[in-house]
Amino acid sequence: MKDDKIQVNLKVDGRMYMLKVKRDEEVFIRRAAAIADREIRQLKSRHLFDGEADAAVLVLIKQLVERLMLEDECEAFSEKLKEKTGAILKELDTP
């Protein structure tokens, strides 16, 4: 299958960025850019920064923390699901 890439233009914190992305990733790229833009603007309105990168780094850290927390929740859920499935299968095998 051909690698179907498209060019997207994104505006984050007043700056334009052009990226080539897979067509099926476009919606996620645009959502991520919108979140980054919103959070950078919020941080900049509440704090003084030495440079533009400071706000971007804080947004990145915040988003990574949220992702890691979700991964932990998914892992815990997956383990509970395996336990419950095992218990159900055990009950079904019992005469």
VOGU-3710 file (C-alpha; in Angstrom, 3 decimals, decimal comma):
1> mkddkiqvnl> 0,000/0,000/0,000  1,278/3,457/-0,877  2,302/5,732/1,972  -0,421/8,374/1,591  1,031/11,616/2,986  -0,429/15,086/2,867  0,873/18,490/3,838  -0,858/20,248/6,714  -0,395/23,806/7,884  -0,685/24,370/11,596
11> kvdgrmymlk> -0,690/27,549/13,627  0,600/27,286/17,187  1,183/30,360/19,322  1,035/32,613/16,286  3,631/30,657/14,296  2,938/28,596/11,204  4,273/25,071/10,858  4,078/22,888/7,737  4,213/19,141/8,209  3,865/16,128/5,936
21> vkrdeevfir> 1,754/13,555/7,735  -0,068/10,349/6,950  -3,616/11,102/5,882  -5,060/8,998/8,722  -3,024/10,990/11,272  -4,187/14,419/10,107  -7,106/14,765/12,506  -4,878/13,854/15,462  -2,121/16,248/14,368  -4,630/19,090/14,099
31> raaaiadrei> -6,144/18,275/17,501  -2,689/18,109/19,091  -1,751/21,463/17,565  -4,981/23,027/18,855  -4,312/21,703/22,364  -0,707/22,920/22,274  -1,797/26,352/21,042  -4,429/26,716/23,745  -2,167/25,560/26,554  0,826/27,656/25,466
41> rqlksrhlfd> -1,369/30,750/25,301  -2,826/30,008/28,747  0,622/29,499/30,269  1,999/32,642/28,674  -0,925/34,701/29,944  -0,264/33,583/33,546  3,525/33,462/33,692  6,602/35,309/32,534  9,026/33,211/30,516  12,611/33,746/29,428
51> geadaavlvl> 11,803/32,423/25,960  9,167/30,864/23,766  10,563/27,406/24,390  9,759/27,562/28,117  6,011/27,478/27,545  6,349/24,735/24,937  8,413/22,571/27,283  5,891/22,964/30,109  3,026/22,031/27,779  4,967/19,006/26,552
61> ikqlverlml> 5,649/17,845/30,108  1,988/18,303/31,072  0,796/16,325/28,062  3,310/13,541/28,679  2,243/13,278/32,318  -1,384/12,938/31,207  -0,406/10,279/28,664  1,627/8,304/31,197  -1,225/8,415/33,695  -3,641/7,122/31,037
71> edeceafsek> -1,210/4,345/30,107  -1,059/3,281/33,762  -4,857/3,297/33,992  -5,117/1,212/30,810  -2,560/-1,263/32,102  -4,425/-1,644/35,405  -7,721/-2,072/33,547  -6,161/-4,662/31,256  -4,882/-6,649/34,236  -8,323/-6,591/35,902
81> lkektgailk> -9,924/-7,677/32,642  -7,501/-10,612/32,347  -8,276/-11,654/35,930  -12,039/-11,468/35,370  -11,777/-13,323/32,057  -9,682/-16,035/33,710  -12,227/-16,397/36,515  -15,105/-16,643/34,022  -13,294/-19,224/31,927  -12,481/-21,214/35,070
91> eldtp> -16,168/-21,168/36,071  -17,193/-22,325/32,595  -14,764/-25,247/32,763  -16,063/-26,361/36,186  -18,676/-29,172/35,815
//
